[in-house]
Amino acid sequence: MNDKNAPLALEQRFLSILSLCRKAGKLAVGFDSVKEAVSRGDSDRIFASTSLSPKTIKELQFICSRYNAEFISVPISPESFGKSVGKTTGTAAVKDNGLSLLLKEAVPQIKEDIAQ
């Protein structure tokens, strides 16, 4: 996309879906809540900001490998995550497969537009 507002629009789409998940009660946010949701089998996908510390990312990836969940790195700041979910955090797990897939589909589009 050549429109310079396109990456922002794609990021906003992701954050809007994330907010919808929160409003529906289908979102775990923050490290401990995400870990609990994945370990109980409530979610099979973790979304994490690329701005998180390497240690936190490594721990989240370990949780994913231990519980057979998918780790998805998202090029969105923890501040932006926080604005859409009401808590400053860089990680979330969606407890609804359909909504989780919508978020997953939005991530490559964001990454693609940032690369251009």
N, C-alpha and C positions, 0 to 999 in steps of 0.2 A: 504494500500500500504506500502510495506517495504522500497521502494526506498526513501532515505532521501531527494532527490530533488523533489519528487512528490508534497508536499504541495506548494513549490515554483512554480512548473509548473501549478498547479491549480489556484494559485493566479494570475499568469501571464495570464492565459486564461481569468479570470474575467476582469483583467485590460485591456487586448487587446479588449475585447468586449466593455468595457466602452469607450475606445479610438475610436473605430469604431463608436459608437453612437455620440461622439463629432464631428467626421469628417463628419458624415451624417447630422449634425445639429439637432439631435434628443435628445439633452442632456441639462438639466438644472443643473447647479452646484452652490453650495453655498446656505446657508440657505434661503435668500430672493428669489432667483430664483426658488428654489425647492418649497417653499411655494406658490409662484405665479403659477407655473405650475400645482400644485395639486389643488389649489383653482379654477383655470379656467377650470379644467377637462382635461388638456393636458396630464396628467400622473395620473396613479392610483397606483403607487408604489414608495416608497422612499427607497433608499439604503443608509445606514449610517454606518460609521466606529464605531466599538466597542470602539475606543479610544476617542470618543467625550465626552465632559463633561456630567455628569448626567442631568444637567439642559437643555442642548441642545437636548439630547435624549428625555427627557420628552416633550419638546416643539414640536419636530418632531412627536412624538407619538400622541400628542394632535391634531396636524394638520391632521394626518392620520385618527383619529377617527372622526373628524369634517367633513371631506370631503370623508369619506368612501374609504380611500386608504390603501394599505398594507405597513406596516413598516417592513423592512428587515435589520437586523443587520449583518454587514459583518466584519469578523476578519482581516481587512486590515487597515493599518495606514493611517491617512490623508495625509502623505507625499507621500505614494504610490498612493493614489487616485489622488493627485495633479500632479504627474508625467505623469499620463495617460490622464488627462483632461486639462493640461496646467494652472491650478489654484490650489493653496493650499486650499484644502477643504476636509471635511470628509463626505459630503453628496451629493447625486445626484438623479435626477429623470429623467427617460427615457421617451421620448414622442412618443415612438413606441412600441406597445404591443409585437410584435414578438421579438425585441431586448431585451425588458424588461424581457420577459420570459426566454430568453437565460441566462441573468445575474442571474435571480432567481434560475435557475437550477444549476448554478455553485456554489452558496453559500453553500448548504449542503455538497458538496464534499470537499470544503475548510475546513469547520468546522470539518468534519469527519476525515480528514487527520491530522489536528492539534491535535485532541484528541488522536490519536494513538501514 
